[in-house]
């Protein structure tokens, strides 16, 4: 299957050869440069059936949580989608590009929908 992703800042085509739930790396730290959470920095630690996120800067600095409803999907050798349902009701989906060190994502619930983009600060394999 071929799909096209489009956001305010980029467009690309990828072939979905989903390797669902294979942990792509140990952790990723990223900063949102655009969107409602501009300037916020997060670190996510990835496990096989869970992840832990931690706010390092911005409005959620010092906050963290372990989330058990997660999925990792390798879109191609450079793109991985990480998605999780937070216990507070938000679904967060981020696409990490290890070639450009860019991150794009969406955080939403039944009332709010935020489109975000930024940069990968650190990636631990």
LINFEN-V215504 format. One record per residue. N is the residue number from 1. NEAR is the number of other C-alpha atoms within 8 Angstrom. D_LAST is the distance of its C-alpha to the last C-alpha in whole Angstrom. Layout:
BEGIN
N/NEAR/D_LAST  N/NEAR/D_LAST
END
This chain:
BEGIN
1/4/28  2/7/27  3/8/27  4/8/27  5/7/26  6/8/28  7/6/27  8/4/29  9/5/27  10/6/26  11/8/26  12/7/25  13/8/25  14/9/23  15/9/23  16/10/22  17/7/21  18/7/19  19/9/17  20/8/17  21/10/16  22/8/13  23/9/10  24/8/8  25/9/4  26/11/5  27/11/7  28/13/9  29/12/12  30/13/15  31/13/18  32/15/21  33/12/23  34/9/26  35/10/27  36/7/29  37/11/26  38/9/26  39/9/25  40/15/23  41/13/19  42/12/17  43/12/14  44/11/13  45/10/11  46/11/10  47/8/12  48/7/14  49/9/17  50/11/17  51/12/15  52/11/16  53/12/17  54/13/18  55/15/20  56/11/20  57/11/23  58/10/25  59/7/28  60/10/25  61/11/24  62/8/24  63/7/24  64/8/21  65/7/21  66/8/20  67/13/20  68/9/21  69/9/22  70/13/18  71/11/17  72/14/14  73/12/16  74/14/14  75/14/17  76/10/16  77/6/14  78/9/13  79/11/14  80/14/13  81/13/15  82/12/15  83/11/18  84/12/20  85/12/23  86/10/24  87/6/27  88/4/29  89/7/29  90/10/27  91/12/24  92/12/21  93/11/20  94/11/17  95/11/16  96/14/13  97/11/14  98/8/11  99/6/14  100/5/16  101/10/14  102/12/16  103/14/16  104/11/19  105/11/21  106/12/24  107/13/25  108/11/28  109/9/30  110/4/34  111/5/35  112/7/33  113/8/30  114/9/28  115/10/26  116/14/24  117/12/22  118/12/20  119/11/17  120/13/13  121/9/13  122/7/10  123/10/6  124/7/4  125/6/0
END
